[in-house]
């Protein structure tokens, strides 16, 4: 909605500023398609000036001056000497840690914006600047930002504006008052692009097809392109890409999961080198320049540095949190304990390398909570990953029992996803037979009861199956194994 020039502030000869003209007026303007701004565009520009006044200085270029008088309305802000994220990604393939150095400050800025009742609505790489001097991340272009209040005056007509490849499904569908969750979806699109090197849905399609994909098609997983990523990062990004705003996680939870990936003070620079380098504010505290301000400085400004947590949860704390989450799950209402457990799992994996059973057990608790929340795909990925990590565990051991429980959850996921009934039943039969003839004292009563619970669900599925869909001997085979498993205590 305008053009930006680099200029020098007359009052501070050494200070560069950015001047954004709503519509430039020069002899070639007509040839380039520019025209006199409409009253509606002037009001939008006025709102953009207001946003810089409210948010400028911490992750948003600081407000310097504005003049909305015709014929040349303009806005003056802090000049960020660097590249936008789009240009950065054409030359650099950041590591996961370097990606976190963009995603975390971006989420922090959006948290501040959302907390003030505003939705940005156009979060995309071209609107994210990386400062070359200190690597600080800035969010720009509040031209279509909108207060969350549905009664707020809108200065856009028709379909909500934005950028096709990063717009949330509800905006594609024409939602006129999208919530903060729409910005979270855009951040997930950016995170996916930074980690995998490609868009969630490729831009080779027409705008219509691209919008349809965002609205209807299941997005790929980060791990499909980059195997070996922390499961919590894969899961939180997938949840942020949920089609329904109600299914996306809180912004605070996304921050909790991405923050542990930030580099710590004194860490070495990334290889190959990045230009600009978003890891600088975290590796070398004190390099970040103070933002511009019209007020006289009152003293040195301390940079905001987010350090990696020194320690993670202890085994005891993790077990206690799992117990609290289990209580919520038994009530059928996964809530704060489940969210807190989800947030600490990444740190637990990093800080408790010897606590394999405790960590993987905690992941299964999260998977069960996700089943209750209807997040079947995420639950399936977790339980299958747990079973894969514990594939070498022997029957008769605690770890082997945990692997069996993970596979039982996977059977529930298969049922919810509509897998062929015969395949679901065969998988359960294999597990039930393994548990029925478990060496030694046998699996815990809790695991056997869980196996029976899943078996009853499978039996009902088999009895409801169409003729020819399952083996005629299947019901009897299931009954015999159910007889060997204990009922509820």
N, C-alpha and C positions, 0 to 999 in steps of 0.2 A: 504494500500500500504506500510505497514511497521509495526514496533513495537516500543512502547514507554516504556522507563525505567525512574524511578526516580533516580536522581544522586545528588551529591554535587559539587558545583562549587569550584574548587581548589583555585580560587582567593578570594572567600568569603566563608569561612568554614561553616558559619551558614546558607548559602543560598542553598535551594534545587532548582534544575532545572529539566526540563523534556528533555530527549534526545530521539529523534526519529530517528531510523535507517531505511533507505530505505528498505534494505533487510539484516537481520542479517547473519553474516558468522560465523558459529560455527560447531563443528563436527556433530551435529544433524540436521543441516539445511536441508540437502537433504531429511531426513526422514519426516520433517515437511512440505516439499513442497517448500522451499525457493530456490531461484536461483539467479544468477547474474543479476542485473537490466539491462534492455535494454536501449539504448540511449534515446528512447522516455520517459521511466519512469524517467530517470535522468533529462530530461528537465522539466517534470512535477514537480519533486521534487524541482528543481531550482526555478520554479515559486512559489511553496508553500513557500519556504524560502523568496522570494521577498515579498509575501503577508504579512508575519509576520513582515518584516522590515517596510512595509508601514503602516500597521494597528495596530500593536502590542501596547498594553499599555492602551487602553480604551475598555474593553469588548472583547479583543483578547489577548491571552497570549503574553507577550512582547518577542521580539526577543533578544537573547543573542549572539548566535554564530552559524555558519554553516560551513561545509566543505564537498564539493561534490567530493573530491578525492576518487578514488577507493582504496581498495576494499570495504570500509565501509562508504558510504556517510551518513552524519547525520545532524540533525538540533537541536539546543539547544534553548529552550524557557523557560519562566517563568513556574514554577511548580504550578499548582492549586491543593491544597489539598482539596478534596471534592468528589463529586459524579457527574456522568453525569446524565442528566435528565431522561434517561431510567431507571437507577437504582433508582433514587429518586422516580419515579412514581410507582415502584413496592412496595414501603413501605409507600407512602404518598398519600393522596387524598387532594390536595390543595383547599382552598376556591377560590372564584372568584377573590378576592383581591390578594391572593398569586399568582394566575395564571397571573394576570396583572404584578406582580413583575418580572416575567420571560418574558412575551410577550413584554412589553414596552422596556426594555433594549435590547432585541433581535432585535426589529424593529429599535432601535436607531443605533445599530452597523451596521445593514444591510443598513440603510440610509447612513451611512458614507462610507460603501463599494461601494454601488451603485453610490454614488456621485463621487467616484473616477473611475467610469467606469468599475466595476467588478461585476460579478454575481457569488454567491457562488456555487449554483447548488446541494448542498448536505446538506441542513438544515434539521436536524433530531435530536431527543432526544439524541442519542449517541454522537453527536457532540456539545452538549451544556453542559457546566460544571457549577456547583454551588459550590462556595467556602465555605467550612465549617466554616472558621473563621469569614467571614463578609457577606456571602450570595451574593456576587457579581456574576453576570452571565457572562459567557465567551462563545464566539463562536469559535470553533476550526476546524481543518482539512480543509485547503484550497487546498487540493490535486487535486481537479478537478475544482477549481474556474477558471473562464474564463473572460477575458476582453469582454465588450459588443461589441467592434468594430468588425464587421463581418470579417474584414481583418486580425484580430489578428491570430497569429499562434496557431493552435490547437495541443494538445499533447495527444489526445484520438482518437482511431480508432473506426469506426462503430457507434453503438448506444451510445448516450450520457450516461455516467455512472450516478449513483445515487442510491437511496434506494426506492424500489417499493412503499411502503406504504405512502411516503411523496412526491413523484415526481409529478410535474404538468402534466396535460394531454398533453400539447404540447411536453414535453420531452418524454413521453411515445410514442407519435406518431413519434418520431425521429427528432424533431427540433434540428438542430446542433448549433444554436446560440440563445438559449432562453434568454429572457430579464429579468429584475428585477422582473417582475410579477411572474416568476416561483418561486422565493424565497418567495414571498408573499403567494403563494398557500401553500408552505410547512409550513410556520408559522401558517396558518389557520388550517392545519392538526394537528399541535402541540397544538394549542389553544383548538381545539375540544377535543383532547385526555385529556388535563389537566382538562377541565371543566366537561366532561361527564364520564371520566374513561375508555373510549374505543376509538378505532380507527374510523375514518370516514367510512372506509370500512374494514370489519373484515378480519384478516390475515389468516383465515381458507381456503381461496381460493388458487388456484395455482397462480403463478406469472402472468400468462397470464390472468386469470380471474380477478385478482386484478387490473391489468393495464386496462382491459376493463371497469371495474366499474368506475375507475377514469376518463376514457375518455367519458363514455356514460351515466352512471346512475346519477340521481340527488342526491346530498349528503343530508343526514338528517339534520334537524335543531338542533341547541343546545337546543332549547326549547322543542323538542320532548323528550329529555332525562331528561332535568332539567327545569321543568316549573317555571315561575316566574322570569326568568332572564331579565335584562334590554333589551328592544326591540332593542335598538341601537347596543348592543353587538351581539345579534342574527343576526341582519341584516348585520352588517359589516363582520362578520365571514362568513356568507352565500355568500356575494359578493366576498370575498377573495377566496372562493372555486369555483368561476365561471369557466366554462370549457374553455372559451376564454380569453386569456390574456387581450384583450381590454375591457372586462367587469369587470375586477377587479379594485377596487378603488385605488387611490394613497396611497402610504405608509404613507404619512403625515396625510391623513384623518384617517387611521387606528390608528395611534398614538394618534390623537386628541380624539378619542372615547375611547381608552383603558386607557389613562392617568388618567382620573378622578377616576378610581377605585383603584389607588395606595394608600396605607396607608399614613397617615401624621405623622410627628415627634411627638413622645409621645404616639402614639396608642399602645394598648396592643398587646402582642405577640399572634399569632394564636393558637387556640385550636381545636384539639390536636396540640401539638408542632410539628414543621417541622424540619427535620435534613437532609441536611443543610436548613437554613431558608432564602429564598430569600427576605423576607420582611424586613430584618435587615437594609439594606442601606437606607430604606425609613422611618422606625420607629425610628432609632437611628443614625442620621447623625454623621459622624465622625468615624464610625467603619470601613469603607472601607480602606484597606491597599493601599498604593501607589504602582503602578505597577513597575516592574523591568525596569531598563534602563541602558545602558552602560555608559551614560553620568553621570558626577558627579551631585548630587542633588543640586538644586539651592535654595531650600527652601521647606517649608511644602506644600504638595499638598492638595488642597481642594477637597473633594469628590463632585461628581456631584449628586445632590439630586433633584428629581422631586417631588415637593409638590403638593398636591391636590389644585386646585384653591380655593382661599378663598371665592369667590363669583361667581355666574353664571350670565347669562344675566338677565337684568331687564325685566319686562313685556313690557315696551316701546321698548327696544332694540329688543326683540323677535318679536314684531309686525312689527317693521321696517324691520327686516331681512326677515320676511315672505313676506312683500310687495315687496321687491327687488326680492325675489325668484319667486313670482307670475308674475312679469314683464318678467323674463327669460322664464317662462313656457308659457306665452301668446305669446311670440316670437317663441315658439317651440324650444328653445335652452337653456335648463337647464345648468347652468355653475357655476361660483364661489359662487354666493349667495346661490344656492341650496346646494353645498358642505359644505359651512360654516354653514348653517342651520342644516344640518345633523350632523355635528360635535358638535354643542352646545346643541343638544336636550337632551343628557344624563344629562348634567349639569343643564339644565333647569328643568328637572323632579325632580332633587335632590334639587335644590335651590328655586324652585317656587312651593311648594306643594299645595298652594292655587290657583294657576293659571291653573286649570284643562282645562278650555276651550281653553286658549291661547296655552298651550302645545300640546293638542290633535289636535287643528286646524293646528299647525305647522307640526305635523306628517302627516296630510293629504296633506299638500303642498308637502312634500317630496315624498309621495306616488304618487301624480300626476306626479312629475318629473320623478320618476322611471318608470311610464307607458310610458312616452315619450322616455326614454332610453331603453325601451324593457325589463326592469327588472320586468316583470309581477308578478312573484312569490313573490318577496319582497314587491311590492306594495299591493298585496292581503293580505299578513300577517299583514301589518300595518293597512289597513282599517278595516279588521275584528277584529283586536285587539282593535282599537279605538271604534268600535261599541260595543264590549263586555264590555269595561271599562265604557261605557256610557249607558249600558243597562237599568239602572233604571231612566234615564232622561225622563221627561214627555213631551208629545206633547204640543206645545204652548210655550215652553221655548227655550232660546238660546242654551242650552246644548242638548236639544232634537233635535233641528234643525241640530246641528253638527253631532249628531248620524245618522240622516237621510242622510246627505252628505257623511258620511263614508260608509253607505250601498249603496249609488249610485255609489261610486267609486268601491265598491265590485262587482256591476253589470257589470261595464266595464271590470273588471278583469275576471269575469265569461265568458264574451263574448270573450275576448282575449285568454282564456285558452280552448275555445271550449266546454264549458258546454252545456248540452242539451238545445235546444232553448226554450222549454216549461218552463223549470226551470228558465231560465234567464227572460223570459217574466213575469212569475208569480211573481218573486221577484220585478221586476220593478212596476207591477200593484199594488202590496201591498203598495209600497212606494208612488207611485203617488196618490193613493187614500187617504193615510194618509195626504199627503201635500195638496191635494185639499180640504180636510175638516178639515184643521188645525184650532184649536180653537183660539179665540182672533183675533188680527189683521192679523194673517197668517204669514207664513215664509217670509223671505226676497225675494225680486225679484231675487236676484242673485241665491238663492237656487232653486226657481221655474224654472228659465231659465236653470239651470244645469239639473234639472229633465227632462225638455222638451228635452234638447240636448241628454240625455241618452235614452229617450223614442223614439226619431226619429231613433237612432241607433238600438234599439230593434225592432222597426216596420220594418225596412229594413231587419233585420235578420229573422223575422217571415215571411215576404213576399217571402224571398228566400228559406224558408224551404221546404223540400220534403213533398209530400203528406202523411198525416198520422203522421207527426212528431209533429204537433201542433194541438190544438183544432180549429175547423173551426170558432168559435166565437171570437177567439183571436184578429184578426186584427180590428174588430169593437170595441171591448173593449178598445184597445189601442188608437184608434182614438178618442173615446169619452173623455178619460182622457187627451189626448193631447190638445183637444179643451178647456179644463179648465185651461191649463197652458199658461202663457204669452210667446209670441215669443221674439226674441232679441229686445232690446230697440233701 
